[in-house]
Amino acid sequence: MLPSHSGSVSDVMLTTVTEEAAMMDNSGQSDVSKKDLQEECSSPVRKKSLADRRPVGLRLQPLSPSPSDSECLTDSTTKRDVKPLDLGFRNMKHTVKTGLVKREDKVILDDINGDFRAGELTAIMGPSGAGKSTLMDILAGYTTTNVYGKVTVNGRERDIRRFRRQTAYIMQDHNLQPVLTVWEAMHFSANLKIGSELSKTKKLVRIRQILEAIALYEVRKTRTVKLSGGQKKRLAIALELVNNPPIMFFDEPTSGLDSSTSTQCVSILKQLAQEGRTIICTIHQPSALVFRMFDHLYAIAEGKCIYTGSVQNVVPFLMELDLKCPEFHNPSDYLLEISTHDYGMQNDRLVAKSQNGMCCTYRSYKSRNSSQIAAMTKVEQMMSNGLITPVRAPSIGHSSKVPQTPVMELMQLKPKKAGLKISPSKCCKRDDRYPTTFLRQFYIILLRTFLILWRDRSLTAMRVCIHLFVAPIIGLLYFGIGNDGYHTYNNYKYAFFSIMFLMYTAFSSIILVFPLELPIIKREHFNRWYSLKAYYVAMTLADVPVQVVCVFLYTLITYLMTGQPLEIQRFALFTFTCLIVCFVAQSIGLLIGSLFSVKNGAIFGPFFICPFLIFSGFFIHLTDAHPIMHWLFHISFLKYALEGTSLALFGFNRPKMECEKIFCQFVLPEKFMKTVNMNEANYWFILAAMVTIFLFFRVTTYYVMLYRLRNKS
């Protein structure tokens, strides 16, 4: 629950504030005169009452209080934890290429200007396709290509590398790990986003304070997949609040939320701004109550700025252009209707009057406090009546006892205690782009990935069960043929089926899961949680135990049931070759998953695998193919896999096989190897070729992911 108002505040005072808001006309100006307000401030009793009656979300001293109440709005107990940063941009222009045949430049933003100040909640508003999300991406540093103009921070040109560490971008989609609990998600975020400047205890204290402030502490043990839409939105905000960024961007924070939850969400943003942060969000059609909570409105249409100023001055601005807002009409709706030409072609007039964002006349307003006090008082009344879950901006710096969980206790172990040897190398040096070292990032991500695999047992169990189910069937199909010279070709087919089955299961398990993981990686990487290298290495190693178990179970069952030679060396070579096949298939699946969605990947995946299958040497030998296609055999990892498994079963001077029939053509394994053109095959060359193909696809996938992460589309 929110803290209650001071005891000196009477019900009459709250009623007076509400009545003031009710008496305001469309211009947002109150009937209470400036003289009356000054008289109220001059009285010692009333001076205290005016400060105390401010809602909890507005009790912090504004960075730029209006002259009429600068003396009344003081709070000596307020202490900001962030350095205010003002964000500005001049002559911002952005173009994109359109058309398939004739490439043309389409202007998305056209020489717009603006200033977003610390301590203000700024709303970027406009119709669909106006360019508000594009402007947000450029200001956040997400979009950097084909951008012209200047972006400044506190009057100085922005250093994009340093700027990204000082900001957080909460995207429209939640993109949360579904199987982690709220507390675990916050814990991983804190350990990745906060370096050694805070101790472990202080990090845990900060997590609890944030969760208590935004009303998520009671559901801290709930998995994120079971949270409501509003709770997921608040958790997405909380994850980025752990390192206390001075600038925060929100893309459509109220999207998909009902009216009361939207009000609650914007209330949090308002309170975050009042603590000195620069809060910038895009919004489409806010309600009247939500609209009044914004300090600054920046409206764009057709890539140009049609208004910049306070929400209270929207109606006076339009009145000066003979555009009168109808009574009882939301000014934001009226402005959007004008921008979509419902009242004629007015955008050029609006752009000229606002000077495409350069005009600052409408940024100042006299009734800011009375209007926003009324709005925030209404929100707090809704919270106290149970219509909205009570939330507030977290106050960092409070100390309390923090509960421990097994996952947290494991997180507190240093990497060297977890079996990782630390050497004084580059991995132990902290990159100035990220709060923690590469080794620390790798350790935390690896631990989180193991936890996700353990929680999401459906996929892991399904993979193991599929191998356990298919292995006995294949064992019965090729039962006891391993040392029978009459069934040498069938034994060869068993080797080919094994690599095919293991290849497809490994390939499919990645291609169906990884595209769903990519949006989460994109959000976390952009907000500087970790480097892509750390994530990529951790992800590569995390699935190794599961894949090893699946391959070992399949090969052990089938190898014994088919009656292959009981030699540890042959079994080890056969299993290891199958395992390398799975790793290469996973690499191809990662590449396709990085390029396509789940649906498109399922369609194009087999298309990418077919060339490797055709030129595997099983359907047609290398010597029988046209010379122009020979190079395709040499890049097929399935060709090397088939040779490797055949060598394990028939090579290395295997003795003569048994024959219970009248005639067995391939009693001698060497004769069969000559027939399939594998008599000169070398296992170590095969292994080197497969490892090379594996590294090629892994490196290619890394750079594809790097490109995807740097581009929002």
C-alpha positions in Angstrom: 0.0 0.0 0.0 1.1 3.5 -0.6 2.0 5.7 2.4 -1.0 7.7 3.6 -1.1 11.5 3.4 0.1 13.5 6.4 -2.3 14.0 9.3 -2.2 17.8 8.8 -3.9 17.4 5.4 -7.7 17.7 5.9 -10.4 16.3 3.6 -11.2 19.9 2.7 -7.8 20.4 1.2 -8.1 17.3 -1.1 -11.6 18.4 -2.1 -10.3 21.9 -2.9 -7.7 20.4 -5.3 -10.3 18.2 -7.0 -12.6 21.2 -7.4 -9.7 23.2 -8.9 -9.3 20.6 -11.6 -13.0 20.5 -12.2 -13.1 24.3 -12.8 -10.3 24.2 -15.4 -11.3 25.0 -18.9 -10.0 23.3 -22.1 -6.9 25.4 -22.0 -5.9 23.8 -18.7 -5.8 27.1 -16.8 -7.3 27.1 -13.3 -9.7 29.7 -12.0 -7.6 30.1 -8.9 -5.5 33.2 -9.4 -1.8 33.6 -9.0 -2.4 36.1 -6.2 -4.5 33.6 -4.2 -1.8 31.0 -4.6 0.9 33.4 -3.4 -1.3 34.3 -0.4 -1.7 30.6 0.4 2.1 30.2 0.3 2.6 33.3 2.5 0.7 31.7 5.4 2.9 29.3 7.5 0.1 26.9 8.1 -1.1 26.9 4.5 2.5 26.6 3.2 2.9 23.3 5.0 -0.6 22.1 3.9 0.1 22.7 0.2 3.4 20.7 0.4 1.8 17.9 2.4 -1.3 17.6 0.3 0.7 16.7 -2.8 0.1 13.1 -3.8 2.9 10.7 -3.0 4.0 10.5 -6.6 4.5 14.3 -6.7 6.0 15.0 -3.3 9.5 15.1 -4.8 10.7 18.6 -5.6 10.4 19.2 -9.4 13.6 20.1 -11.2 12.1 23.3 -12.6 9.3 24.4 -10.4 7.1 27.2 -11.6 7.7 30.7 -10.0 4.3 30.7 -8.4 5.0 27.7 -6.2 8.8 27.4 -6.1 8.8 28.3 -2.4 5.9 26.1 -1.5 7.3 22.9 -3.1 10.4 22.2 -1.0 11.4 18.8 0.4 14.7 18.7 2.2 14.4 14.9 2.6 14.5 14.3 -1.1 17.7 12.8 -2.4 18.2 11.8 -6.0 20.2 8.8 -6.9 20.6 9.7 -10.6 22.3 12.5 -12.4 19.8 14.4 -14.5 20.4 14.1 -18.3 18.6 16.3 -20.8 18.3 14.8 -24.3 18.1 17.0 -27.4 18.1 16.6 -31.1 18.5 19.0 -34.0 17.6 18.6 -37.7 16.9 14.9 -37.3 16.3 13.1 -40.6 15.9 9.4 -41.3 15.3 7.7 -44.7 14.7 4.1 -45.7 14.9 2.3 -49.0 11.7 1.2 -50.6 10.8 -0.8 -53.7 12.2 -4.1 -55.0 13.3 -3.1 -58.5 13.6 0.7 -58.3 15.1 1.5 -55.0 13.9 4.9 -53.7 14.5 6.8 -50.5 11.5 7.3 -48.3 11.7 10.0 -45.7 10.5 8.8 -42.3 11.6 11.8 -40.2 12.1 15.2 -41.8 14.4 17.7 -40.1 12.6 17.5 -36.7 14.0 19.1 -33.5 13.2 18.7 -29.8 14.3 18.7 -26.2 13.4 16.1 -23.6 14.3 17.3 -20.1 15.1 15.5 -16.9 12.4 15.3 -14.4 9.7 15.3 -17.1 7.5 12.5 -18.4 7.5 13.0 -22.2 4.9 11.4 -24.5 5.7 11.0 -28.2 2.3 10.9 -29.8 1.1 10.6 -33.4 -1.0 8.5 -35.7 0.2 5.1 -37.0 3.1 5.5 -39.4 3.9 9.0 -38.2 7.4 8.0 -37.2 7.2 8.0 -33.4 8.7 4.6 -32.9 11.4 5.4 -35.4 12.3 8.6 -33.4 12.3 6.5 -30.2 14.7 4.0 -31.8 17.1 6.7 -33.0 17.1 8.5 -29.7 17.7 5.2 -27.8 20.6 4.3 -30.2 18.8 1.3 -31.7 18.7 2.7 -35.2 22.0 4.3 -36.4 22.0 3.8 -40.2 20.7 6.5 -42.6 20.3 8.9 -39.7 21.2 12.5 -40.2 21.3 15.2 -37.5 22.7 15.8 -34.1 21.7 14.2 -30.8 23.0 15.9 -27.6 23.1 15.0 -23.9 23.2 18.0 -21.6 24.1 20.1 -24.5 27.0 18.0 -25.7 27.1 15.6 -28.6 26.1 12.1 -27.6 28.7 9.4 -27.2 26.7 6.4 -28.3 28.8 3.9 -26.5 28.6 5.7 -23.1 25.0 6.7 -23.7 23.7 3.1 -24.0 25.1 2.3 -20.5 23.1 5.2 -19.1 19.8 4.3 -20.7 17.2 1.5 -20.7 14.8 0.6 -23.5 11.6 -1.2 -22.5 10.0 -2.5 -25.7 6.4 -3.0 -26.4 6.5 -6.8 -26.1 7.4 -8.1 -22.7 10.0 -10.7 -23.9 10.5 -12.3 -20.5 11.9 -15.7 -19.7 8.6 -17.7 -19.0 9.9 -20.3 -16.6 11.8 -18.0 -14.3 10.1 -16.6 -11.2 9.9 -12.9 -10.6 12.6 -13.0 -7.9 14.9 -15.1 -10.1 14.5 -12.8 -13.1 15.3 -9.8 -11.0 18.3 -11.6 -9.4 19.8 -12.4 -12.8 19.2 -8.9 -14.0 20.9 -7.3 -10.9 23.9 -9.5 -11.2 24.3 -8.7 -14.9 23.5 -5.0 -14.9 25.3 -4.0 -11.6 29.0 -4.5 -11.3 31.2 -4.6 -8.2 30.2 -1.2 -7.0 27.4 -2.8 -5.0 27.9 -5.8 -2.7 25.7 -8.9 -2.9 23.7 -7.9 0.1 22.9 -4.5 -1.3 21.9 -6.0 -4.6 19.4 -8.2 -2.9 18.1 -5.3 -0.8 17.6 -3.2 -4.0 15.7 -6.1 -5.6 13.3 -6.3 -2.7 12.8 -2.5 -2.6 11.9 -2.4 -6.3 9.5 -5.4 -6.1 7.8 -4.0 -3.0 7.5 -0.5 -4.6 5.8 -1.8 -7.8 3.6 -4.4 -6.0 5.4 -7.5 -7.2 6.9 -8.8 -4.0 3.8 -10.9 -3.1 4.2 -12.7 -6.4 8.0 -13.0 -6.3 7.8 -16.8 -6.4 5.4 -16.9 -9.4 6.8 -17.7 -12.8 6.6 -14.9 -15.3 4.4 -16.9 -17.7 1.6 -16.9 -15.1 1.7 -13.1 -14.5 -1.0 -10.8 -15.8 -0.4 -8.3 -18.5 0.0 -5.4 -16.1 2.4 -7.5 -13.9 4.5 -8.4 -16.8 4.7 -4.8 -17.9 5.8 -3.7 -14.3 8.3 -6.6 -14.2 9.8 -5.4 -17.5 10.3 -2.0 -15.9 11.7 -3.4 -12.7 14.3 -5.4 -14.6 15.8 -2.3 -16.1 15.5 -0.3 -12.9 18.0 -2.3 -10.9 21.0 -0.2 -12.2 19.0 3.1 -11.8 19.4 4.5 -15.4 18.9 8.3 -15.8 17.2 7.9 -19.1 14.4 5.4 -19.9 12.6 4.8 -23.1 9.2 3.0 -23.3 7.7 1.8 -26.6 3.9 1.8 -26.2 3.9 1.1 -22.4 0.1 0.9 -22.3 -0.3 -1.4 -25.3 -2.5 -4.3 -24.6 -3.5 -3.0 -21.1 -7.0 -2.0 -19.9 -7.7 1.5 -18.8 -7.0 1.1 -15.1 -3.8 -0.9 -15.7 -2.7 1.7 -18.2 -3.2 4.4 -15.6 -1.2 2.4 -13.1 1.6 2.0 -15.5 1.8 5.7 -16.4 1.6 6.5 -12.7 4.9 4.6 -12.2 6.5 6.4 -15.1 5.4 9.7 -13.7 6.9 9.0 -10.3 10.2 7.8 -12.0 10.4 11.1 -13.8 9.8 13.1 -10.6 12.9 11.5 -9.2 15.0 13.2 -11.8 15.0 10.7 -14.6 14.3 11.5 -18.3 11.3 9.3 -19.1 10.3 9.1 -22.8 7.5 7.0 -24.1 5.5 6.6 -27.3 1.7 6.5 -26.9 -1.1 6.3 -29.3 -4.4 7.4 -27.7 -4.2 8.0 -24.0 -7.3 8.5 -21.8 -8.0 11.9 -20.4 -6.6 11.0 -17.0 -3.4 9.5 -18.4 -3.0 12.4 -20.7 -3.0 14.9 -17.8 -0.2 13.0 -16.1 2.3 13.8 -18.9 4.6 16.8 -18.4 5.6 17.2 -22.0 3.8 16.2 -25.2 5.8 15.8 -28.5 3.4 15.2 -31.4 4.5 14.2 -34.9 2.7 13.5 -38.1 4.1 12.6 -41.5 7.6 12.7 -40.0 7.3 16.3 -38.8 6.7 17.9 -35.4 3.2 19.4 -35.1 3.3 20.3 -31.4 5.8 20.4 -28.6 4.9 21.7 -25.2 2.9 21.0 -22.1 -0.4 19.0 -22.2 -2.2 22.0 -20.7 -1.2 24.2 -23.6 -2.5 21.9 -26.4 -5.9 23.6 -26.6 -4.5 27.2 -26.5 -2.0 26.3 -29.2 -4.8 25.0 -31.4 -7.1 27.9 -30.6 -4.4 30.3 -32.0 -4.9 28.5 -35.3 -8.7 28.7 -35.2 -9.0 25.0 -34.3 -11.3 25.0 -31.3 -11.4 21.7 -29.3 -15.0 20.7 -28.7 -16.2 20.8 -25.2 -15.8 17.5 -23.2 -13.4 16.3 -25.9 -10.0 14.8 -25.1 -7.4 17.2 -26.5 -5.2 14.3 -27.4 -7.9 12.7 -29.5 -8.6 16.1 -31.2 -5.0 16.6 -32.0 -4.8 13.1 -33.6 -7.9 13.8 -35.6 -6.3 17.0 -36.9 -3.1 15.1 -37.8 -5.1 12.6 -39.9 -6.8 15.4 -41.9 -10.3 15.0 -40.4 -10.5 18.8 -40.4 -8.7 19.5 -43.6 -5.0 19.8 -44.4 -3.8 21.5 -41.2 -0.4 19.7 -40.6 1.7 22.3 -42.5 0.2 25.1 -40.3 1.0 23.1 -37.2 4.5 22.4 -38.3 5.1 26.0 -39.1 3.8 27.3 -35.8 5.8 24.7 -33.8 8.8 25.4 -36.0 9.2 21.7 -36.5 10.0 21.3 -32.8 12.1 24.4 -32.3 9.4 26.5 -30.6 9.6 26.4 -26.8 6.8 28.9 -26.1 4.3 26.2 -25.0 6.8 24.3 -22.8 6.0 26.7 -19.9 2.8 26.5 -18.0 1.4 28.0 -14.8 -1.0 25.4 -13.7 1.2 22.4 -13.9 1.0 21.5 -10.2 -2.7 22.0 -9.7 -3.5 20.0 -12.8 -1.2 17.1 -12.1 -1.9 17.1 -8.4 -5.6 16.6 -9.3 -4.7 13.8 -11.8 -2.3 12.0 -9.3 -4.8 12.4 -6.5 -7.4 10.7 -8.6 -5.0 7.9 -9.3 -4.2 7.5 -5.6 -7.9 7.5 -4.8 -8.4 4.6 -7.3 -5.5 2.8 -5.6 -6.9 3.3 -2.1 -10.3 2.1 -3.2 -8.8 -1.1 -4.6 -9.5 -0.2 -8.3 -5.7 -0.3 -9.0 -2.9 -2.1 -7.3 -1.0 0.4 -5.3 2.4 1.1 -6.8 5.1 3.7 -6.3 8.6 4.6 -7.5 11.2 2.6 -5.7 13.3 4.5 -3.2 16.7 2.9 -3.4 18.8 3.0 -0.2 16.6 1.2 2.3 18.0 -1.8 4.2 16.0 -4.8 5.2 16.4 -8.6 5.6 16.2 -10.3 2.2 15.1 -13.9 1.8 17.5 -16.4 0.2 16.7 -19.1 -2.4 18.8 -22.0 -3.5 19.3 -20.4 -6.9 20.4 -17.1 -5.2 22.9 -19.0 -3.0 24.4 -20.6 -6.1 24.5 -17.2 -7.8 26.6 -15.9 -4.9 29.3 -18.4 -5.4 32.3 -17.1 -7.2 33.1 -18.7 -10.5 36.2 -20.3 -9.1 34.1 -22.1 -6.5 31.9 -23.5 -9.3 34.8 -25.2 -11.0 35.9 -22.4 -13.3 39.5 -21.5 -13.2 40.2 -17.8 -13.5 43.4 -16.6 -15.2 44.5 -13.0 -15.7 43.4 -12.7 -19.3 41.1 -10.5 -21.3 38.0 -12.4 -20.2 38.6 -11.2 -16.6 38.9 -7.5 -17.6 35.7 -5.6 -17.6 34.6 -4.1 -21.0 33.5 -0.5 -20.4 30.4 -1.3 -22.4 29.2 -3.8 -19.8 29.0 -3.6 -16.0 30.5 -7.1 -15.5 33.4 -9.0 -16.9 33.1 -11.5 -19.7 33.7 -14.5 -17.4 31.1 -13.3 -14.9 28.6 -12.8 -17.8 29.3 -16.3 -19.1 28.9 -17.8 -15.6 25.6 -16.1 -14.9 24.1 -16.8 -18.3 25.2 -20.5 -18.2 23.6 -20.9 -14.8 20.4 -19.3 -16.0 20.3 -21.5 -19.1 20.8 -24.6 -17.0 17.9 -23.4 -14.8 15.7 -22.8 -17.8 16.5 -26.3 -19.2 15.7 -27.8 -15.8 12.5 -26.0 -15.4 11.3 -26.4 -19.0 11.5 -30.2 -18.9 9.0 -30.7 -21.6 11.4 -30.2 -24.5 14.3 -32.0 -22.8 12.1 -34.9 -21.7 10.6 -35.1 -25.2 14.0 -35.3 -26.8 15.2 -38.1 -24.4 11.9 -40.0 -24.9 12.1 -39.8 -28.7 15.5 -41.3 -28.6 14.5 -44.0 -26.2 11.4 -44.8 -28.2 13.1 -45.0 -31.7 16.2 -46.8 -30.5 14.5 -50.2 -29.7 12.5 -50.0 -32.9 15.7 -49.6 -35.0 17.4 -52.3 -32.8 14.6 -54.7 -33.7 14.6 -53.8 -37.3 18.3 -54.5 -37.7 18.5 -57.0 -34.9 21.7 -59.1 -34.8 23.1 -58.1 -38.2 26.2 -56.5 -37.0 28.5 -59.5 -37.7 26.5 -61.1 -40.5 28.2 -60.9 -43.9 25.0 -61.5 -45.7 23.5 -58.2 -44.2 26.5 -56.0 -44.7 24.5 -53.5 -46.8 21.7 -53.5 -44.2 24.3 -52.7 -41.6 25.5 -49.8 -43.8 21.9 -48.6 -44.0 21.7 -48.7 -40.2 24.7 -46.4 -40.0 23.1 -44.0 -42.5 19.7 -44.0 -40.7 21.4 -43.3 -37.3 23.2 -40.2 -38.5 20.0 -39.0 -40.3 17.8 -39.5 -37.3 20.2 -37.9 -34.9 20.8 -35.0 -37.3 17.0 -34.2 -37.7 16.2 -34.4 -34.0 19.1 -32.1 -33.1 18.2 -29.8 -36.0 14.5 -29.6 -35.1 15.0 -29.0 -31.4 16.9 -25.8 -32.1 15.0 -24.5 -35.0 11.7 -24.5 -33.1 13.0 -23.0 -29.9 15.7 -20.5 -30.7 13.6 -18.0 -32.7 11.4 -17.5 -29.6 14.6 -16.8 -27.6 15.9 -14.2 -30.0 13.6 -11.3 -28.9 14.7 -11.8 -25.3 18.4 -11.8 -26.3 17.8 -8.6 -28.3 16.3 -6.7 -25.4 18.9 -7.8 -22.9 21.8 -7.3 -25.2 20.7 -3.8 -26.3 20.3 -2.8 -22.6 23.8 -3.9 -22.0 23.1 -6.9 -19.8 25.8 -8.9 -21.5 27.9 -9.3 -24.7 26.8 -11.5 -27.5 30.0 -13.5 -27.1 29.2 -14.4 -23.5 25.7 -15.5 -24.4 26.7 -17.4 -27.4 29.4 -19.4 -25.6 27.1 -20.1 -22.7 24.3 -21.2 -25.0 26.6 -23.5 -27.0 27.9 -25.3 -23.9 24.5 -25.4 -22.0 22.9 -27.9 -24.4 26.0 -30.2 -24.6 25.0 -32.5 -21.7 21.5 -33.0 -23.0 22.7 -33.8 -26.5 25.4 -36.2 -25.1 22.8 -38.1 -23.1 20.4 -38.4 -26.1 23.1 -39.7 -28.5 24.7 -42.0 -25.9 21.3 -43.7 -25.1 20.5 -44.2 -28.8 23.8 -45.5 -29.8 24.2 -47.8 -26.8 20.8 -49.4 -27.4 21.0 -49.8 -31.1 24.7 -50.8 -31.1 24.0 -53.7 -28.7 20.8 -54.8 -30.3 22.2 -54.9 -33.8 25.1 -57.0 -32.7 28.0 -54.8 -33.6 31.5 -55.7 -32.5 31.9 -55.4 -28.8 34.9 -53.2 -29.0 35.1 -50.1 -26.9 37.1 -48.3 -29.6 34.6 -48.9 -32.3 31.7 -48.0 -30.1 33.4 -44.8 -29.0 34.2 -43.7 -32.6 30.7 -44.5 -33.7 29.1 -42.5 -30.9 31.5 -39.6 -31.2 30.8 -39.3 -35.0 27.1 -39.3 -34.3 27.6 -36.6 -31.6 29.6 -34.4 -34.0 26.8 -34.8 -36.5 24.3 -33.5 -33.9 26.5 -30.5 -33.1 26.8 -29.5 -36.8 23.0 -30.0 -37.3 22.4 -27.7 -34.3 24.7 -25.1 -35.8 22.6 -25.2 -39.0 19.5 -24.9 -36.9 20.9 -21.9 -35.1 21.7 -20.2 -38.4 18.2 -20.8 -39.8 16.6 -19.8 -36.5 18.6 -16.6 -36.6 17.4 -15.8 -40.1 13.7 -16.9 -39.9 10.8 -17.1 -37.6 9.5 -20.5 -36.3 7.0 -20.8 -39.2 9.4 -19.9 -42.0 12.2 -21.9 -40.4 10.1 -25.0 -40.4 9.5 -24.5 -44.1 13.0 -23.5 -45.2 14.9 -25.8 -42.7 14.5 -29.0 -44.7 15.4 -27.1 -47.9 18.8 -26.2 -46.4 19.4 -29.8 -45.2 18.5 -31.5 -48.6 21.7 -30.6 -50.4 23.8 -32.2 -47.6 21.6 -35.3 -47.8 21.7 -35.6 -51.6 25.5 -35.4 -51.7 26.1 -37.6 -48.7 27.4 -40.5 -50.9 24.6 -42.8 -49.9 22.3 -42.3 -52.9 25.1 -41.7 -55.5 28.8 -42.1 -55.1 31.3 -39.4 -55.7 32.9 -41.2 -58.6 29.5 -41.7 -60.3 28.5 -38.0 -60.1 29.2 -35.4 -62.7 32.6 -33.8 -62.1 31.0 -30.3 -61.9 29.2 -31.5 -58.7 32.2 -33.1 -56.9 32.8 -30.0 -54.8 29.3 -30.4 -53.3 30.3 -33.8 -51.9 33.3 -32.3 -50.2 31.2 -29.7 -48.2 28.6 -32.2 -47.1 29.0 -33.0 -43.5 26.7 -36.0 -43.9 29.2 -37.5 -46.4 32.0 -37.3 -43.7 29.6 -38.6 -41.1 28.7 -41.6 -43.2 32.4 -42.3 -43.8 33.1 -42.0 -40.1 30.4 -44.4 -38.9 31.3 -46.8 -41.7 34.9 -46.8 -40.6 33.8 -47.4 -37.0 31.8 -50.4 -38.1 33.9 -51.9 -40.9 37.3 -50.3 -40.8 40.4 -50.6 -38.8 41.3 -54.1 -40.0 38.0 -55.7 -38.9 38.3 -59.5 -39.3 36.2 -61.7 -41.5 32.5 -61.7 -40.7 30.2 -64.7 -40.3 28.1 -66.1 -43.1 25.2 -68.5 -42.5 23.9 -68.3 -46.1 25.2 -70.2 -49.2 26.9 -67.0 -50.5 27.8 -63.8 -48.8 29.3 -61.1 -51.1 30.8 -58.9 -48.4 32.2 -61.3 -45.8 35.4 -59.3 -45.9 34.8 -55.7 -44.6 37.7 -54.4 -46.7 35.9 -55.5 -49.8 32.8 -53.7 -48.8 34.7 -50.5 -48.0 36.2 -50.6 -51.5 32.8 -51.0 -53.1 31.5 -47.9 -51.4 34.7 -46.0 -52.2 35.8 -45.6 -48.6 38.8 -47.8 -48.6 41.1 -44.8 -48.4 39.1 -42.9 -45.8 41.0 -41.4 -42.9 39.1 -41.0 -39.6 41.1 -38.0 -38.4 40.7 -36.2 -41.7 37.0 -36.9 -41.5 36.9 -35.5 -37.9 38.8 -32.4 -38.9 36.5 -31.8 -41.8 33.4 -32.0 -39.6 34.9 -29.8 -37.0 35.7 -27.2 -39.7 32.1 -27.3 -41.0 30.9 -27.0 -37.4 33.0 -23.9 -36.7 32.0 -22.4 -40.0 28.3 -22.5 -39.2 28.9 -21.4 -35.6 30.9 -18.3 -36.7 28.5 -17.5 -39.5 25.5 -17.8 -37.0 27.3 -15.4 -34.6 27.7 -12.7 -37.2 24.1 -13.2 -38.4 22.9 -12.8 -34.8 25.1 -9.7 -34.4 23.5 -8.2 -37.4 20.0 -9.1 -36.2 20.6 -7.6 -32.7 21.8 -4.3 -34.3 18.7 -4.0 -36.4 15.2 -3.9 -34.9 13.5 -5.3 -38.0 
